[in-house]
Structures are given as structure tokens and as C-alpha cells.
Amino acid sequence: MNHDVWYIVLGIVFGVAASIPTSLLIVAAAKGSRQSEASYWQQQQTRPNPPAVTDAEWQELPSFVVTTTAVHVIGTEYTGQDD
């Protein structure tokens, strides 16, 4: 056989040999990802629901008060008093 043919055959052999570990690594990573996803959903299903809040309890919850603050616009004179 010609030397060029040997180079082609060796290239193919080593290329295939190099791709096998890469393929195994990809399969292992995909398998681990599926297992972690399955365990996540299993944990979500076994998680208890939050306690129900009755209307009376809802009325007792603290309400948030909206307050306003003075804003100073840069480039205008600040008097320190609200308009």
C-alpha cells in the first residue's frame, strides 16, 4: 500500500479511538443530569403544602403602608421644603 493510504487509515483509526472517550463522557453527563432532574421532581412531590390562611387570619396580617419621599432634581435649587 501507498504511504498516503496508511496515513488515511491511521487517521481514521485514531479519530474513532479518540471519539469513544468523548462519547462516553457525554453519555455519563447526560445520565447524571437525568438522575438529578428526577430527584428534584421527587422532592417537589413530597414537599408539604403551605398551611391555609383563613379570612380572619388574613385580616390580621400586617398591611404595607405606602409613603412618599421628597426628591431633589439635580440642577434645580433645593430649599429643603416640600412643595
C-alpha positions in Angstrom: 0.0 0.0 0.0 1.0 3.5 -0.6 2.1 5.7 2.4 -0.7 8.1 1.8 -3.2 5.4 2.2 -1.6 4.3 5.5 -1.9 7.9 6.8 -5.5 8.0 5.9 -6.2 4.6 7.6 -4.3 5.7 10.7 -6.2 9.0 10.8 -9.5 7.2 10.7 -8.4 4.7 13.4 -7.1 7.3 15.8 -10.1 9.6 15.1 -12.5 6.9 16.0 -10.4 5.9 19.1 -10.4 9.5 20.3 -14.1 9.9 19.8 -15.0 6.9 22.1 -14.0 8.5 25.4 -15.7 11.8 24.4 -18.9 9.9 23.6 -18.7 8.0 26.9 -18.2 11.3 28.8 -21.3 12.8 27.1 -23.4 9.8 27.9 -22.3 9.9 31.6 -23.0 13.6 31.9 -26.5 13.2 30.3 -27.3 10.3 32.6 -26.3 12.2 35.7 -28.4 15.2 34.6 -31.5 13.0 34.2 -30.9 11.5 37.7 -30.6 14.9 39.3 -33.7 16.1 37.5 -35.7 13.0 38.6 -34.6 13.6 42.3 -35.6 17.2 42.0 -39.2 16.4 40.9 -39.4 13.6 43.5 -38.5 16.2 46.2 -41.1 18.6 44.8 -43.8 16.0 45.0 -43.0 15.0 48.6 -42.9 18.7 49.8 -45.9 19.5 52.0 -48.3 22.3 51.0 -48.2 25.6 52.9 -50.8 26.0 55.6 -54.1 27.5 54.6 -54.9 31.1 55.8 -58.4 31.8 56.9 -60.2 35.1 56.2 -59.8 36.2 59.8 -56.1 35.4 59.8 -55.7 37.3 56.5 -57.3 40.4 58.1 -54.8 40.2 60.9 -51.8 40.2 58.6 -49.9 43.5 58.7 -50.6 45.8 55.7 -47.9 47.7 54.0 -48.1 51.5 54.1 -47.0 53.5 51.1 -45.1 56.6 52.0 -43.8 59.3 49.8 -40.4 60.9 49.9 -39.1 64.2 48.7 -37.0 64.0 45.5 -34.4 66.6 44.6 -33.8 67.1 40.9 -30.2 67.8 40.0 -29.8 71.2 38.5 -32.6 72.8 40.5 -32.4 74.7 43.7 -33.0 72.7 46.8 -34.9 74.6 49.5 -35.3 71.7 52.0 -39.1 72.2 52.0 -41.8 70.1 50.3 -43.8 71.7 47.6 
